[in-house]
């Protein structure tokens, strides 16, 4: 059941043919770019400076950059490096779809990075993955949650962030099995990642034998979403799942609470991006639960929050937390490989890393093993204020 506030694109043969053609053209262009650089793209397994790339969504994506810088700076203080030094290479992905492929090619062949850490959306992750597969370069995702990235069976792909299937399983466990809710609404915006998360949830939900939730799509560029809130209020739902970005989710939650609706709200991991002020604003609405790594109260996570806040003047969000763990895993893997680029993939596949987002291990497809945790925003805010 789908209620939509924006025009829906009806699937048809021409539409799918266009998408397949676009994918083929993208693949051919990536081959041309990579093959044209082969003469300068030899792998280096020695040297005093080891470069690691970071791809961010745009120049305003400072959280991931700050966290990666912090990890690099800390690593370079380690006397055990024996003369080796890590260097961060950053590139943003403003522009049309596919810009990630050129950025990845430049990093691999011009900057000669050992690996690429991705802190961007799923749409850009696919062309980056194609480049790294072609060049046999490690690509570690720290934000894109599209499960099809791992389903491509690229042995150089790893992810420290829970994918959409894992998030969906955590949501289903909490909403249906623990809370025993049955009438569920899902509101999702027109973002690429939100739609992928929706499809993943519906697949997992059907597999679990749960009733299909009512779906509400809205345009996240529209400032006024009263029509959507009114539609949500007309039906007495037990809970609402929000699959939009942080700003969109906050706007929608505020509108829902303005209508005196105290319905429990559950959010995907995309809503946990944003600094402490942003999270605090969402928390004021009450009864909001988010898949987030920020609830960890262990010594390592606590120390990271304090040091990050002291260094940059604000608390880290989920983007920063995953980027920090991702960069530290790449550094750990490089050291474990004996500073041998050819052995980095094997080192990462065997790694068991205690990060600020918890224990990180990878399955055979590069997925992070285990389910994420749902936390009430009140807990997250209290952790950040320590």
Secondary structure, DSSP 4 states (H G I P E B T S, - for coil): -EEESS------HHHHHHHHHHHHHHHHHHHHHHHTTGGG-------SEEEEEEEESSTT-HHHHHHHHHHHHHHTT-GGGTT-EEEEEEEE--SSTTHHHHHHHHHHHTS--SEEEEES-HHHHHHHHHHHHHHT-EEEESS---THHHHT--TTEEESS--HHHHHHHHHIIIIIIS----EEEEE-S-HHHHHHHHHHHHHHHHTTPPPPEEEE--TT-S--HHHHHHHHHS--SEEEE-S-HHHHHHHHHHHHHTT---EEEE-GGGG-S-HHHHHHHHTT-SEEEE-STT--SHHHHHHHHHHHHHHSS---HHHHHHHHHHHHHHHHHHHTTS-GGGHHHHHHT--EEETTEEE-B-TTSPBPS---EEEHHHHHHHHT-
